[in-house]
Each structure stands twice: as structure tokens, then as C-alpha cells.
Amino acid sequence: MVADRVIARFLADKCPGGVLVDIGCGGGSFAVTARTYFTVAAFDVNEQAMRTIPRSVTKKWIGTGEAIPLRSNSVNLVTCLDVLEHIPAPQGCIAEAYRILKVGGFLFLRTPNPESIGLLLKRKGWFGFRDPTHTTIESIRDWTRRLDQCGFRVIEGGSNLLSDPPYVGSSRNLPEKVLFQGTNLVSMLVKPYFPWRKGENIHILAKKV
């Protein structure tokens, strides 16, 4: 996926090389892409999803973000892409990410944005509400507070554009889909997110200090 390539390249600029741990890796799309820049370790609670990860990702296991079987201060980068919203009490996962990171290491997270224009327009039909496993949807201020409590310092954050059309009219509104999805795709070629808070997904880069 384009988003995977853009995020991997963006993170490689911030943290050249080293070990990346992908929490909640799903089918391994991002983990495979990130191998271009990092030594990748990936895990997910879903055993079926883990079976689909390509063999090129050699460091992988089934597990949860609240109990990561890695030494403290041992990795350079941790990613939580579309994961924290599925965890009823995400503070434990954030604390574990802090524990395994080396001082100066980075945590990068992406999660639905309850301050998005998309929610305002679609209300109950917003993508963040369509998935019944989404139990923790919080604002960028709330996530920043959680990160601060665990010892992280937020380096930067923001959101992407509107990436879940249609926002007006029927689901068959092809011109609108082309407009929004095309615009979002082009913007991602520049950066995964921008310094505004009205896009569909929050993105936060934090550092262990």
C-alpha cells in the first residue's frame, strides 16, 4: 500500500536503521514494507492473521501489546498503526512500548480522529464507529496526555485528509470518491499527515526521553 511505503520512509528519515517492533501487525503489510529500512519484529493477537504474514518477516509471534517478550531498552522504533482503538485500556500497551524502547527511540501511532470533519458529516456512519471492536476513540489531546503519563515527549502530530468518501450523497457517488481518495493519495506522497486536526486519522510521533 502507498500509505505503508510513505510511513516507512518517513520513519526511516526520523530513525535511520535499527529494530522496529510493529504492534498489532495484522497481515503484515506494513511489516513487510518496513523491512526495506529496519530489522522488523511483528506480532498480533490474531493467530489467523499471523499465518498470512510472508516468510520474509522472520521475527514474529502471537501476543498482545500489554506483555511484549522483549528486553527493556532494546529497540529503536515501535509502531501502533490502527491498533490502540481496539484496546479497552491502551495505557498498558503504551507503557510496554516505552519499556522496550531505547532512550531516544520513537513511538509512532495512527488511530481514528473523533475531531474529524468526516465524523461531523457522517455521524453514525463514520468509519471509526462502523467497526464494533473500536472501543477507545480519543482526541489528539487525550492521546498526548496518555503519552506524557508514560514518559514520552510528543515530537509532532496531526492528521491526514478526508479518506472515507462519499461524504455527500449515495455510496455510488464515484466523482466524489475519485476526488477525495485521489487527493488523499497525492498528499500521502508528501507526508503521512499534516499539522491540522480535522482529517480521518490522528498520527503522533513521540520520543522516549
C-alpha positions in Angstrom: 0.0 0.0 0.0 1.1 3.6 -0.7 0.4 4.6 3.0 2.8 1.8 4.2 5.6 3.0 1.9 5.1 6.6 2.9 5.1 5.9 6.6 8.1 3.5 6.4 10.1 6.1 4.5 9.0 8.9 6.9 10.1 6.9 9.9 13.4 5.9 8.3 14.2 9.6 8.0 13.5 10.1 11.7 15.2 7.0 12.9 17.7 5.6 10.4 18.0 1.8 10.7 17.7 -0.3 13.9 15.0 -2.6 15.2 11.3 -1.7 14.6 8.6 -3.5 16.5 5.1 -3.4 14.8 2.4 -3.9 17.4 -0.8 -5.3 16.0 0.7 -6.1 12.6 -2.4 -7.8 11.2 -1.5 -9.5 7.9 2.0 -7.9 7.9 1.6 -5.4 5.1 3.5 -2.6 6.9 6.0 -5.0 8.5 7.0 -6.3 5.0 7.4 -2.8 3.7 9.4 -1.6 6.7 12.0 -4.3 6.1 13.5 -2.1 3.4 14.7 0.2 6.2 14.6 -1.7 9.5 15.1 -5.1 11.2 11.4 -5.8 11.8 9.8 -7.7 14.7 6.0 -8.1 14.4 3.2 -9.5 16.4 -0.6 -9.6 16.7 -3.2 -11.2 19.0 -5.0 -12.7 15.9 -3.5 -16.1 15.2 -5.2 -16.4 11.8 -3.8 -13.0 10.7 -0.3 -14.1 11.7 -0.4 -17.1 9.5 -0.7 -14.8 6.4 2.5 -12.8 7.1 5.1 -13.5 4.5 8.1 -15.6 5.5 10.3 -12.6 4.8 9.3 -11.3 8.2 11.3 -13.7 10.3 10.8 -12.2 13.8 7.1 -12.7 14.5 4.9 -14.1 17.2 1.3 -14.2 18.6 0.9 -11.9 21.5 -0.6 -8.7 23.0 0.8 -5.2 23.4 0.4 -5.4 27.2 3.1 -8.1 27.6 5.8 -7.8 24.9 8.5 -10.6 25.3 11.5 -8.3 24.6 14.2 -6.8 26.8 13.8 -3.3 28.2 15.7 -0.6 26.3 16.3 -2.9 23.3 14.6 -1.4 20.2 14.7 1.8 18.2 11.2 2.2 17.0 7.7 1.0 17.8 4.6 1.4 15.6 0.9 1.1 16.5 -1.0 1.5 13.3 -4.8 1.2 13.7 -4.3 -0.7 16.9 -4.9 1.3 20.1 -8.6 2.0 19.2 -9.1 -1.8 19.6 -7.7 -1.9 23.2 -10.1 -1.0 26.0 -7.2 0.1 28.3 -4.4 1.2 26.0 -2.2 2.7 28.7 -0.6 -0.7 29.3 0.4 -1.0 25.6 1.9 2.5 25.6 3.8 1.7 28.8 5.2 -1.5 27.2 6.3 0.4 24.1 8.1 2.8 26.4 9.8 0.0 28.3 11.2 -1.8 25.3 12.4 1.4 23.5 15.9 2.7 23.9 16.3 6.2 25.2 15.9 8.4 22.1 13.7 5.8 20.5 10.4 6.6 18.8 6.8 5.5 19.0 4.5 6.2 16.0 0.8 5.7 16.3 -2.2 6.1 14.0 -5.8 5.9 15.2 -9.3 7.3 14.3 -9.8 11.0 14.9 -13.0 12.0 16.7 -12.5 15.6 15.8 -12.6 14.9 12.1 -14.8 16.6 9.5 -15.7 13.0 8.4 -17.4 12.3 11.8 -19.2 15.7 11.6 -20.6 14.8 8.1 -21.3 11.1 8.5 -22.1 10.8 12.2 -23.1 7.2 13.0 -21.8 6.2 9.5 -18.3 7.4 10.2 -15.7 4.7 9.7 -14.5 5.0 13.4 -17.9 3.9 14.5 -18.6 1.2 11.9 -16.2 -1.2 13.5 -17.7 -2.6 16.7 -14.2 -3.6 18.0 -13.3 0.1 18.3 -13.5 0.7 22.0 -11.1 3.6 22.6 -11.5 6.6 20.2 -9.9 9.7 21.7 -8.7 13.1 20.6 -5.1 14.0 19.9 -5.1 15.9 23.2 -6.1 12.7 25.1 -3.5 10.6 23.4 -0.9 13.2 24.1 -1.8 13.1 27.8 -1.5 9.3 27.8 1.9 9.5 26.2 3.1 12.2 28.6 2.0 10.0 31.6 4.2 7.1 30.3 7.2 9.4 29.9 7.1 10.1 26.2 7.6 13.5 24.6 5.4 14.2 21.6 7.6 15.4 18.7 4.8 16.2 16.3 1.3 15.2 15.3 -1.6 15.9 13.1 -4.0 14.1 10.8 -4.4 13.0 7.2 -7.1 14.3 4.8 -10.6 13.0 4.2 -10.1 9.4 3.1 -13.5 7.7 3.6 -15.8 9.0 0.9 -18.6 9.5 0.0 -19.4 12.3 2.4 -22.3 13.7 0.4 -24.9 11.7 -1.5 -25.1 7.9 -2.1 -22.4 5.3 -1.9 -22.3 5.3 -5.7 -21.0 8.9 -5.9 -18.0 7.9 -8.0 -16.8 11.5 -8.7 -16.6 12.3 -5.0 -14.7 9.1 -4.3 -12.2 9.9 -7.0 -11.8 13.4 -5.7 -11.2 12.6 -2.1 -9.3 9.4 -2.5 -7.2 10.9 -5.2 -6.4 14.0 -3.1 -5.5 11.9 -0.1 -3.3 9.7 -2.2 -1.4 12.6 -3.6 -1.0 14.2 -0.2 0.5 11.0 1.2 3.3 11.1 -1.3 4.4 14.2 0.6 3.9 13.1 4.2 1.6 10.7 6.1 -0.1 13.6 7.9 -0.3 17.3 8.2 -0.4 19.8 11.1 -4.2 20.0 11.3 -6.8 18.1 13.4 -9.8 17.6 11.1 -8.6 14.6 9.0 -9.8 11.0 9.5 -6.8 9.6 11.4 -4.6 11.0 14.1 -0.9 10.5 13.6 1.5 11.1 16.5 5.3 10.7 16.6 6.6 10.6 20.2 10.1 10.1 21.7 11.4 8.3 24.8 13.4 10.9 26.7 
